[in-house]
Amino acid sequence: DKFLQKYTFVLKKPGDGSEEDPDSIPTSFLAMQRKNRVKARSAVKAALKWREQNGINTILTRPNPMYDQCKAIFPRFFCGRDVSGNPTLIHRLGKIDLDLAKINNVTSDDILMSYIYEIEYCWNVWEPKPGGVMTSVLDLEGVSWRWINDGNLVNFVKKFVGVMSAYYPQRSHCTLVINSPRWFGGFYRLLKPVLRESTKKKISIYSAGSKGQSEALLRVMGREGCPNYLLDQYEGEEREPEQSLDRDDNGDDNIPGPHSKIEKEIHNFCLTRLQMKSIKMNDVVR
């Protein structure tokens, strides 16, 4: 199966430092553990075990019929690249709908693996160079006290953060937390224990409607890389990125948002594998 050979990816890759290291440790894992070789070896061992147990090396070769369902339950999208050329991923945390997951018989593990499917595509197909980093935007619009007090939601987010921190180290360029409620600091303190110091230093938090928020988005993402709905000058317009303000008048699909070029590329990749196996994409039941 040529598809299987082409889209099977392992943890250690040429150029990641593992070939030159006496213990075959990728540079990113050494950096994560501040050059503590014992801890770095343990971290690599854990990552290899996780990849084996969950079939991560071959995740892109397997049909993913829950792709659309998982994106609906946990809305996020690659909107393009930031001003430094790094991939940019927007997470709409306030739109996570675990009730929708129940309706569609989708588990938290299903959602996590579908997310990993996209991350593996990012680091192995779209941006395969060793040492690549990403700009993450955590959009908290819609996050309320009810959201914070929902133990299932909090555990869901902590699980995602823990997996990314442990198994994809040193992949963060920066993280912008936007539309933050005033009380968000309390929730952030719950997440801090699973974040590494190097990660914490790259996180910037902005309140909804603050002048600094739009300035930070434009500074990091650039005007061409930032979806309209995130910027203050579009306040009052439809704030759902699925609407027309993320499409230009000429029908150009290479614009930042859920319909970006890279989002269509990943979706088409998923559909192609499903068609090869004569499997249909699951419908989202609402």
N, C-alpha and C positions, 0 to 999 in steps of 0.2 A: 504494500500500500504506500504509494509515493506521498500521499497526503499525510500519513502517519509519520513517515520519515522527515518530511519537511517541517511539520509543526510539533515535533517532540523537542522539548527544551529542558535542560538540566540546570541545577543550581549553579555549578561552577562553569565559567566560560573563559575562553581565551581573552586575555587583557584585563581580567578582574583581579589580578595579583596572585591568584591561587597557584599558578604554574611556577612562579618564582619563590613562593613561600615554602620553607622547609616542612611545614605541617599542612600544606595545601589549603591554607585559610585565605579566602577572598579578603581583599583590603577593607571592604565595607564592614565585615564582621570584626576585624581587628579594631577599626575605628570606633565601632559601636561599643566595644568593651575597653576602650581607651588603651589598646595595645596589651591588654592582659591576655596572654596566649592561652592560659588554661580556660578562662571564661569564653574566649573566642572559639576555641575548639569545641567546647560544650554547646555553644550557640549554633555552630555549623552542624553538629551532630543532630541537634534538635530540629533544625530546619530540614535536613535531609530526611529525617524520620517522618516529619509532618508531610513533606512532599510525597513520600512513598505511601503513607497511609491514606492520603486523599487523592492520589493519582494526579498530582499537580503537573508532573512532567508531560503528561499526555492530555491535559484538560482541554486544550484547543483542538484536539483530534476527535473529541467525543461530541455527539449531538447535544445541543443545549436548548431543548424545547421550552424551558421555563424562562428564557432570556427576557421576553417582553413582560411576563408577569413580575419578575424580580425587579425590573426597571420601574414598573408602575408602583410597586410596593415601596421601594427605596429609590426615589428619583435622584439621578445624578447623570452628569454628562461631561465628556471631554469637549470643551468649547474651542480648542485649538492650542496655540502656543503663547507663552508670555513674551515679554520684550527681550528676554535672554534666549528665546528659542526652546524653552522647556515645555513639556506637555502641561496643560492646565485642566484640572478636574474639579468640577463644581458639585458639591453634595448638598442636596436640599433636605437637611435633617428635619426641619419642621413639617415636611410632607411625608415622612415615613408613616406607613399605614399598615400596622400589624393586623388590624381587623380584615383588611383586604387579603392579607396572607392567609388567614384562616379560611376565608371564603374560597380561595383558590387552592387550598390544601398545599400551601408552600411553607416549608419550615425555615427557621432562621439559618440552618446550615445550608439549605438550598440557596438562600439569598446571598450568604457569604461566598459560596462556591461560584455563583454567577458573577459576583463582584471580582473574585480572584481571576475568573475567566477573562475579564476586561483588563485587569492589571497585567496578567501574563501576556496578553496581546500587546499591550502598551510597551512592555520592556523587552519583548522578543521579536515583535514584528514592526511596530510603528517607530519605536525608539530603542533599537537593540544595542547601542553602544554601551560598553561597561561604564559604570559611574554616572549614568543618566539620572537626573533628578526631576522632580515634579513640583509644580505650584498647586496647592490644594486650597479651595475656597469652601468654607463651611458656612452655608447660608442658614441662619437660624430663624428666618421669617416663619412665623407660625408656631414657634416653640413657646409653650406656656408652662405654668406651674403644674397643670395636669400632666403634661408631657414629662416633666421632670420627676413627678411622683409616680409615674408608671414604671414599676420595677422591670417589667419586660422590655420596655424601650431602652432604659438605662443599661441593662445587661446586654442588650443587642448592640448598642453603640460601643460599649466597653470591649465586647468580644471582637468587633471589627478593629478597633484601635490596637488591641493586644496582638492580634495576628499580624497586622501591618508592621508594627514596631519590632516584633520578634523575627519575622521571616523575610522582610524587605527593608533591611537597615540602610541608613544613609541615602534614602531615596527622596528625602524632602529638601526642596529648595527653600520654600517658605510656606506657611499656612496662614491664610487670612480668615479670621472668624468674623463674619459680618452680620448686621441686623441683630446684634446681641442685646437681649433684654438687660435691664439694670441688675437683676439678680443672678445673671449667668455665672458670676464669679463662684457662687456656691456649688454649682454643678461642675464647673471646671476643676474645682478642688477634688471632686470625686474621680475625675479622669487622671489627674496628675500622677498618682502612684503607678500607673501603667505606662507613663511616658518617660522616655529617657531625657537626661538633661540637655543633650544636643538637640532634641526635638523641641523641648520647651522653649529654647532660645529662639527658635524660628517661628514661633506663634505670635501673631499680633491680633488683638481683639478690638473691634470697633462697634459702637452703638448704632442702632438704626437711625438713619437720618443725620448722622454726624458728618461734618464737613470732611473730617479726616478719612472717612470710609471711602467716599468717591475718589478722593485724591490718592489713597493707597491702591485702590483697584486700577486706576489709570496708570499709576507709577509702575506697578508690577506687571499688569496684563497688557497695557497699551490700549488705545482706543479701538483698534481693529480686533483686539482679542477679548474685549469685554462685552458681554451681552447687554443690550440696552436696558433691560428690566432692572439691572443692578445699580444703575446710575441715577443720582438724585434728579437730574434734569428731565427724567422721564416719569417723575412722580405724578400720579394721577392717571397715568395710562394703565392699560391692562398689565398686571405684574406677573402674569403666567408666561414663562418663556416659550411655551408651546404655541403661543399666539403669533400673529403676523409681525410684531415688532422685531422678531428675530429672523425675518426674511426681508430682503430688500425688494424694491419695486421691479427689479429686473429678474427676479426669481433666482438670484445667485444663492447656491446652497453652501458656498464656502464662507459662512458667517458664523460667529460664535453663538452657540446655543445647542439645544437638543437635536437640531437638524444640521449640525456642522458636518463638514466633509469627513472627519475622522469617525464621528458617530455613525454616519451612513456606511462607512467602510467596515466597521466592526459588525454592524447589524447584517450587512450583506454577506460577510464572512460566515456568520452564524447560520444564516439562511442557506448558504451554499452547502454546508456540511449536513444540514437537515435534509436537503433535497437529495444529496448523495446517498443517504440512508432511507429515503422514502418516508421521512417523518415530518409531520406538520408542527408548526409553531403553536404552542398552546395559546388559546384565546384568554384574555384577561376578563374574568367574570366580576362584575361590579354589583 
